[in-house]
């Protein structure tokens, strides 16, 4: 059993170390037990689990823990209790100024006080009175063994996973792709398979590695099997017909010849089945049509950027066709004529939603899954090209999870020459991520993380879980600034700004940032309060530097269409790449400056995504965020690393231009 103790800035991880995950993986490898068997035995299982919990209070756990000797217990019992503490450092504001011994001790004691609290908390988790252990040890061993066997047979393990355990284990794999060196040259089906099998070999290794760590589900990235930069004709050899699981029940591993030319699906299905986990992968799909009947393409087939999902027994359970194409529409793929919201159900965590890469920036399907269907667990395959200072993969994907209070399983490609990296497992309570740094060996990366079940429709899977938090940015409307003809006006009228107007800053200037023309003002001095406006959006910043001003920062605002397609409202505090205004808005990934700040904007949309990116792609924590006063705000204090970007990215979905708009 494990527990995470949190307060606003400190996290203590407590985890008994044992072989339970090995046994859990073994039982999963033998196959999940029929759900009816679990239902019939659940009452007895939880009664015995209650006895097991009592024995835990006596110092004995189902993983061989406890405070005592003998078989399965404490000293000599094959396990022990360990704790690690991630410390939020109380820094020294002027570290280059010498201190007396007494002054240094005063500073260090502030950190040592926190250490003392956490050491006591850890001790309470693992210390048991020896007398109670001796009294109950014999009975504890028998009850715990019986509980272990029965609960494992019902698909419940001691780590809290499985059916009814309140948590599950997820894996994402950032893939270092093996390329087709000549993607514009058409290949035969056999040649295309030889290429794809090189990537599938790596997928197979990672699926097995994830299963060994107890994963219930693994997610692979967009384009990871075949690559990209094809033409419509040159990708033809890679295409496979993917049947609709709603209309056809098919297990490619068990029935590989039912549909022709489906070798990739056969391998993926068998990976899922042999490792007894759910598997999500992206591939090139096709659907034949009558070339004489519009809108069927002249070559007689639709080509789709497709995600497929296989259950733990290898059955195809979901198919999603990417709705919002990035540049694929100019080359190899078509937009589906009947885009759908696709979800799939699992026995371990309930319902998941599917979307791909560029989809995350649009209401349909990403926000529609969350707001209309109430999906709180999302699977996201991507080939994300990082664009600092606002659109790095880990920066925005964490921001999406944070703002919507969802779990996001994000798998990206690793392509050094294209600045493509950044995968993560994000949940409302924490995250694990990977972002390749310059000079790292060129290789893939597997991430595995235990997560709480968030499906509100399956209370049976989350009996002991925390209550689901509401979305942070989407839980209320932006404030009504004034009534016009009886209707609420949600943009600030001209001439009105923050209730406490700051002193006049340096003159505003225009600068390009990720292809848009932002209005900016320089952030000067050790502390201050300033504003900048672009069209109807006004951004306000209160700040205090904790380090001497040696790097240039700007407060930036943008209210308009991004690349004539997506309507953005952005307030951002950014580090400039140099020491002149002309360098503001340029990409930079490192900084030394530590600031305390509050950033606010009078957004006209309720969909606002906050993010804080520290030096070398460090995701710093946001202290507070939400609607207050005259807009949406976030505040941060005691940043761990120098600030690269702090951003509030608003998406006014209803003001987007579609590709078919005049």
N, C-alpha and C positions, 0 to 999 in steps of 0.2 A: 504494500500500500504506500502511496506517496501523498505528499501534501505540499502546497506552495503557500507560504505566508507572505502577504503583501501589505504594505501601507503605501502612502503616496510616493515615496522615493526610495524605499528599501525593499529588497526581495531576499528571502531566505529559502533555499531549496533543501528539502529534507527527503532522503530516499534510502530505505534499507537496501543493501546490496545483496543479491542472491541469484539463484538459478531459475526463478519463477518465470522469467520471460522465455527461457529455453523451453520449459515445459508447456507454456502457453503456445509457443510457436509449433511445438510438436503436436499438440491437440488440434490446432488449426490445420496443420499439414494433413492430419488424418481426415479432415473434412468437418464442416459445421454440422451440428446435430439438427435434425428436423425440428422446426419451430414448435410443432405440437408437443414434442417430447419436453421441450423447455417449459411450455405452458403447464403441462401436467405435473412437472416436478418442481415448479417454481416455489410453491408454498413451503415444501419440505426443504428446498435449497436455502431459502432465506431464513428459515428457523435455525438450520444448522449454522448459517452464516452469523446469526445472532449469537449463537454459542461461541463461534470463532471470535467475534468481536469482544465477547467477555474474556476469552482467553488472551486476547491481545492486551486487555487491560491488566492481565496478570503477567505480561512481559513475554508472551509467546506469540510469534506470528507464523503465518502459513508459508513463509519463505525460509523457515529455519532460524528466525531471529529469537530475541528474548534475552533476558539477562541471566544467564546461567550456563552450566556445562551440560554434558550428556548429549544424546542424539538430537540434533536440530536446535540446540539452545545456546545462545550467547557465546561465551568463551569456549572455543573448541567446537562450536556447533556449526561451523561452515558459513557463518555470516556475521555481520556487524552493522551498526548504524552510523552513517556518515552524513555530515552536513557541510554545505558550502554556502557562503554568503557573498552576494554581489553588493558591493558597498558604494553608496553615492557619496563621493568624497566631499568633505567640507574643505574647500580650498583656501589657500592663503592669497589674499588679494594682491599682494606685492611680493611675489616669491624671490625677486632679485635683491630685495632690501634685507641686509643682515638683521637678525633678532638676537636679543639676549636669551640665555638659557630659559629664564622664567617665561618670556614671551613665547618661545618655541613650545614649551611644555603646555601653556594655555591653549595654543592652537591644536597640538596633538591630542590633548585630553578631550577635545570636542569629538574627535573621531573615535577615541578609545571609549567614550561613554556609549556610543552607538554599538561598538564591538561588544561591550559588556552586556547590553540588552539582548543582542542576537545570540551570544553564547548561552545565556540563560534560557532563551527560547528553544535553542537546539537541545539543551540538556533535558528540558521538560518533555520533549518528544521521545527521547530514547532511554531515560532513566526509569527504572522500575524497582520498587522495594523488593529486596531479595527474599524476605520472609513470605510475601505473597506468591512469588514465583515458585518457591519450594513447595508451598501448600498445593498449588494447582498444576504443577508441571505434568504429572502423569496423565491426569484427565485431559489436560490441554492437548497433549500430543495425539491422543486417540481421536478427539473431536475434530481437531484441525485436519488430520489426515482424511477423515470421512468427509468433511466439508470440502476439502480440496478436490477429491475424486469426483464427488457429485457435482460441484459447481463447474469444474472444468468440462465435465460431460455435457453440461447444459450451455456451454459456450461462455462461461463467466470466468475471468481469471482474477488473481489477487491484485493486479494492477488497476482494477476498475474497468477493464475493457470488456468487450463482448456484449451479448444481449443483456440489457438491463443494468449494465455496470456504470453508466453515466459518462463514459469516455471511450475513446478509440485511438488507434495509432495511425497516423497518416505519413506518407512519404511523397516527396517530389524529387525529380531528378533533373539537374541542369546538364544538358547533353552537349558534349564536344563533338560536333557532327562530322561524319566522313562524307566529303563532298563528291558530287559528280563534277569532274574538272571541266566538262564541256556541256553545260546545261541547255544550251541552245540547239544542240545536235540531237535529233530524235534517236531513241534507243528501241531495240526490240523488247518484248516482254521479258525474255530471258535475261537480257543485259540489264534491264531495270531491276529485276529481282536480285541479280548478283550484287548490285550496288546497295539496294535496300537491306539485304541480309547482313551487310557489314554493320549497319546501324542497329538492326534487330538483335545481332549477337550481343552488343553492349546493353541493349534493353533487357535482354534475358539475364545477364549477369546482375544488373541493378535490381530487377524484380526479385531475384533470389536473395540478394543482400538485404533488401527491405523486409522480405518475409522472415529472415533470420532474426531481425530486430523487432518482430511482432507486428508488422504493418498489416492493417486491414485493407488499405487502399494505396495505390501508387499512381502518380500523375506524371506523364511525359510531355515535353514541350511541343509547340507548333512547328511543323516542317521538319521535325527531328528525324523522320525516317527517310525522306526523299530530298530535302533541301528546298531551295527556291531559285529565283531568277530564270525560270524556264519560259518558253513560249507556249502558247496553247497547243501547238503541234508536238513540241519536244517532250511534254509531260505525259503524252498519251500512253506510253508504255508503263507508267507508274499507276495508272488509274485502276480502281477496283469498284465493282458494284457493291454498295452497302445497303442491304435490305432494311426496310423500316421495321424495327423490333415491335412496334405496336401492331403490325399486321402479320409478322412472321416470327415464329419462335425457332431460333437456330443456334446451335452450338457448333461453331466451325471446327473445334478440336475433335469433337465426336463425329461430326458429319462433314468432312472437308470437301466432298465432291458435290454437295447440293447446288452450289452456285459456281460457275466457272471463273477461273482467274481470280481467286480470293486467297492466294497464298499468304499475304500479309496478315489478313484477319485470322487465318489458321494459326500462325505463329503467336499472335497476340492472345488469342483464345487459350492456347495451350500454356502460355506463360501464366495467365491468370489461374488456370486450373491446377497446374503443377505446384504453384506457390500458395494456393488457396487464399487469394486476395482479389479485390476489385482492381481493375486496371483501366486507365484512361489514356488513350493515345490519339495523336493527330495523323491523318493520312489524306491522300488524294482520292476523292470519290467521284463516281460517274453515275449518270442516269441516262439511258438511251431515250430518244424522243424522235418524233417525225419531223425531219428537216423541212418538210413542206408546210408545217403548221407553226406559224409564229406563236410564241417567241422562241421556239426551238432554234438553236444555233445552226448554221449551214452544215456543220459536220455531223449533225444528227445526235448530239449528246450534250448534256449539261455536265460541267465539271465543277465540283464543289470542294472547298476547304472544309474537311470533315473531322469531327471528333467522334470516336467510338468508345463505348464503355462495355467491358466484359465483367460478368459477375465472378465470384470465387469458384464456380464450377465450369467457367468458360462460356457461358451463354451470353450472346449479344443482347444487352438490356437497354442501350440508348444510342441514338445517332443524332448529332447536332451539326448542322451546316451553317458555317459562319455567315452572319448577316451583314456586318459592316466591314467591307473589304478595304484594305489600306491601298496597296498598289497592285494587288493581285488581279483586280478587274481589268487592268490594262494588259495583262499578260495571260495567266493560265486559268483563272477561276471565274465562275459566274456567281451572281447574287441569287439566292433562292427566291423563286416567285412567291412562295407561300411560307415566309419565315415563321418559325414556331418557337415557343418557350419550351425548352426541354429540361426535364428533371428525371432523376432515377432514384429508386428507393433501395436502401441497404438494410440488412438485419442488425448491423452494429451501431448505426448512427442515424437511421432514418433517411431523410430526403436531401439530395444534393442538386444544385442547378449547374448548367453548363453554358459557358461562352468562351470565345477565343479572342485573345490579343486586343485588337482595335475596338472590339465590342464594349470593352470596359468604359470607354469614354462616352457612351451613348445611353439614353434612357432604355431603349430597346436593344438587346434583351437584359442588360445588366441590372439597371434599377427596377425594371419591370418585374424581374424575378423576385427582388427583395420586397418591393412595395405592393405589388398586386397579388403575388402568390405566397408571400410571406416566407420565402426560402432564406435560410440563414447560414447555409453551408454551400460554398461555391467552388467549382473546379475550373481552373483557368490555365489553359495551355497558351503559350505566347512565344513570339520571336521578337522581343522588344528591343528596339534600338534606343539606347539611352541618349537623352537630350537635356543636358544641364543648362541652366540651373533649376528647372522646374519639373522635368519629366524623366527623371531617372527611374528605372524599374522598381527598385525596392522602395524608393521614396513615394511614388504614387500608389503602388499596390498596397503598401501599408496604410496609406492615407485612406484608400477606399474601404479597407477592412475596418479601420478606426471610425470613420464617419458613419458607416452603415451598421456597425456592430455585428459583423458577420465573420465567419471563418472563410479565408481565401487560401486555397491551395494553388500556388503560382509556380509553374515550371517554365523556365526560359532556356534558350540556347546559349552556348558559350562560343562566341565568335570574336576573337580579339581584334581583328582588323576592322570590324564593323561596330565596335563599341557595344556589343550585345552580350549582356550578362546580367545576373540579378534574379535569383529565385528565392521563394520564401514560403513559410507556413505561418499565416497571420490569423490571430483570433482576437476577440475583444479584450482578453486578459494578458496577452503577450504575443511574442513572435520569435521565430528563428529564421534567419535568412543568410544568404551567401551572395557576395558580390566580388568577383575576381578583381584583384589588384594588379597593377603593372608589375611585371617580373615574375608572377606566379607561374608554375608549370601549367601548360595548356592541357587541361583535363576536365572531365565532368565532375559533378559533385552531387552526392545523395544526401538529402536532408530527411530526418525522421523525427517525428514529434508526437507526443501524446496530447490529445485535445479533448475538451468537454463536448458532449453532444449538445447541439443547439436547436434541434428540430422540435419546435413547440407542439407539433402534431403527434409526437411520440413520447408522452410522459413516461411510458413504460421503460424507455431507454435512458431516462435521466432522472431516476427517483431521488438521488441525493445531490443533484447539481444545483449550482447557484441559479437564482431567477434570471431570466433573459433580460438584458438591458435593452431599452428602446434605442433606435438610431439616434445618434448625437446631432447630426446636421439636418436630418429630415423629419424630426419629430414635431416640428411646429412651423408656422408660417413666419416669414420675416416681419419685422414690426411695421405697423401702418404709420407712415410719416405725416400724412394729412388726408382729410376726406375731400374728394372732388366730385361734386354732383352725387353725393351719397355713396360713392365707391372709394375703396381704400387705395391710396397711392403708395406703392412700396419702393419708390425711388426718392431720394432726397431732392426737394425742390432746389432750383438754382439759387446759389447764394447762402444756403444753409449747410452747415458742416457739423462738426462735433460739438456737443454742448459746452465743452471747455476748449474754445479755439486756441491752438498753440500760437506761440510767437512765430512771426514770418520766418520760414527757413530760407536756405539758399534758393536761387531761382530754379523753377522747374525746367527740365530739359527732356528731350525726346531721345530714346535709344531703342535699338532693335534687340528683342529677346525672343528666342525660339520662333523667329519669323514674324513677330508682331511688333507694332510701334507703341512702346510703353511710355508713359509719362513718369518721370522720376525726380526725386530730390535727394541730395546727398545727406547722409547721416553723419553729422559732425559733432565733435565735443565728447565729453565723458558721459553725459546724460542729457535727456531732452524729451520733448513732446512735439511731434510734427505731423503734418498731413500732406497728402498729394491727391489730386482728383483727375480722373479721366472719364470724359462724358458724364454719366450720372453717378459713377462710383467714386466715393471718397474713402481713402484709406488713412488710418490714424495709427501712430506708433508712439508708445512711451518706452524709453529704454534707459539702461544704465550699464556702462561697460565695466567689466570686472578686470579687464587688462588694459594697458595703455593703448591709445589709438595709434596703431601702426598699419592697419589695413583699412582700405576704403570700402564703405558700405553705402547702399542706396535703398530708399523706400520707393517701390514701383507699383503702379496701378495700370490696369488695362480693362476696358469695358468694350467688347466688340467681338466680331467674328474672327476666329482663328483659322487662317488659310481658307477663308470664305466658306467654312462648313460648320464649325462648332462655335456656339456663342459662349464666350468665357467672361467671367468677372474675376479678376485676380488682384489680390493685395500680397506683396512679397517684400521681404527684407532680404537683400542679397549681398553677398560679398562680390565686389568688383574684381576683375582679374588683374588690375593694375592700380595705379594711384591717380588716375585721371578719369573724368566722367565718361570719356570715350570708351573706357574698358568695362563699363557697367553693362550687365546683360550677357557678357561673354562667359563661356563655360570655364569653370574652375572647380576642382574637387577637394581642395584643402584650405584650411584656415586655422589661425591660432587665437582669434579674438573670442572671448567669452562675454556674453551679454545676458542680462535679465531684461525681459521685454514683455509687453502686451501689444498685440497686433489686432486691429479691428477694421471692419469694412461695412458700409451700409448696403449690403447685398440685396438685390431684388429677387433672388432665387433662394429657396430653402435648401438647395443641394450644395453644400459647401464642404470641401475636403481639406482638412488641415494637415500640414506636414512640417517636420523639422529635420533637416539633414545636416549632420555634423561632418567634420573633416574625414576624408577618406571613406565616404559612404557609410557613416555611422548614423543609425536611426536613433535620435535622441527622443526622450519622452516628453510629452506635452503635459503640463501640470493641470490646466483647466481649459475648457473650450465650451462654446455654446452661444445661445442668443442672450444678449443683455444690453441694456441701454439703447443705443441706436443702431445696433447691428450684430453681426456675428464676430466673436473674438476668440483668441487663444492666448494663453500666457505661459511663459517658460522661465524658470529660475534655476540657477546652478547647473547649466549645461555641462555635460561631461567632456565634450570636445568643442573645438572652435567651430563657429557657425558658418556654414556655407550658404544655406537657404532656409528661411522660414516662410511658408506660403499658405494662404487661404485661397483655394481654387474653387470658384463658384461655377457651376454648370447650369446655364439657363437653357435647358433642353427644348423648351417650347419656342425658342427664338433661333434654333438651328436652321441652316439651309440644307436641304437635301440635294443629292446629286441631280435630281430631275427638276429642281427649281429653276425658274428663268434667271 
